Amino acid sequence: MRIDPHTHSSCSDGTDAPAELMRAAAQAGLDVVGLTDHDTTIGWEEAAAAVPSTGVTLLRGTEISCAAGGVTLHLLAYLFDPEDEALAEAFAHARDSRGTRAQRMVERIAVDYPITWEDVLAQSVGHAIGRPHIADALVAAGSFENRDAAFAGPLAVSSPYYVHYWALDPVEACALVRAAGGVPVAAHPRASQRQRRLVPDETFAAMAEAGLAALEVDHRDHGPADRRAARDLADRLGLGVSGSSDYHGAGKPNRLGENLMAPELLERIVDEGALPLVTP
């Protein structure tokens, strides 16, 4: 069974609509795909409607923006109740904060690069606007060749244009996900290529106590040493091990199915989650 549990649609920072993502998953030979847009569940319905025609099972999830001591960490939440008020409120807060942050960053960047807020809006379908959409506007303006180049330049965390945004504490996020009937998995926890500072082991130990189920070990942003470090950490904390593509469509080079989740971990997530899989 081929399971890719971490992908994004145009409802956050991917380029494929949810139904297009499901068709792409079928073409990639996946049996199960997880739709995990940032801080939203808005794409679930469209993706679920495409399950019968594609034959691909849908794992419903969300990638939650978190920060511990100023260090960014993303948490994948699977099969939680989307009507849970506390979790829905946290998602809305994160989306609003990220949108405000994006506007402030564009104001700073526009001093030196030929983009406007309207240019950024044109790169999004109106959901969860963030740095990837600013990158796309910069690429469209001819300032950078691709998203990666823009993220290495004015969109980098170390850039003078960067603006921080509100994000949940990851331990609190794990507790909120469990209270909503969901199952939390830490996304790319040792991605040293992506960020200079990493969340310390002690934070992951506290997350494990709050209900963290697994670490995403096999990920494009983990080099061999990063994968060993993440796997060792999972072993020490008694956590499961996951893998994914973190697919974003044309927005990133990540390809569907390039890393996978073991069927045993999916079974555990289904057993512990409040929602079922959406099956053909």
MOPEMO-V320238 format. One line per field, one symbol per residue. phi: phi as a letter, one per 20 degrees, with the letter a starting at -180 (. if undefined). psi: psi as a letter, one per 20 degrees, with the letter a starting at -180 (. if undefined). burial: + if it has 9 or more other ideal C-beta (glycine too) atoms within 8 Angstrom, else -. A space follows every 50 residues. Layout:
# MOPEMO-V320238
phi=???
psi=???
burial=???
This chain:
# MOPEMO-V320238
phi=.dcdebbcdffcdedefgfffffffffemeeccdecfflbdfegfffffe fffemdfddebbeefcbclndfbdceddleffefffffffffffffffff gfffffgffffdceccffffgfeceodlfbggffgffffffnfbfbggff fedfeffeffefcfcfbffffffffffffenececfekfcfffebfddff gffffffffeogeadeeebgedfgffffffffffffemdfcdbaelfcmf fbfgdgnfccefgfffgffffeeedefedf
psi=pooojnrqaiidjripqghhghhhgghikqhpppomqokqjhigggghhi ghhhjpqpopaqopprpokjpqpppppqkroiipggghhgggggggghgg ggghghgghihiqmqrhhhghijqjjplpahhhgghhhghijhqhrgghh hidiiqhiqiiqpqrpqqphghggggghhjjroppppmikmhhhqhpqpq hhghghhhhjjphrqogoqhjorghgggghggggghjkqrprqrhlpjci hripppjhqrqqhhhggggghiqhqrqoq.
burial=-+++++++++++++-+++++++++++-+-+-++++++++++-++-+++-+ +--+-+++++++++++++--+++++++++++--+-+++-++-+++-++++ ++++++++++--+-+---+++-++--+++++++++++++++-++--+-++ +-++++--+-++--+-++-+++++++++++++++++++++++--+--++- --++++++-+++++++++++++---++-+++-++--+-+++++++++++- ++-+-++-++++--++-+++--+-+-++--
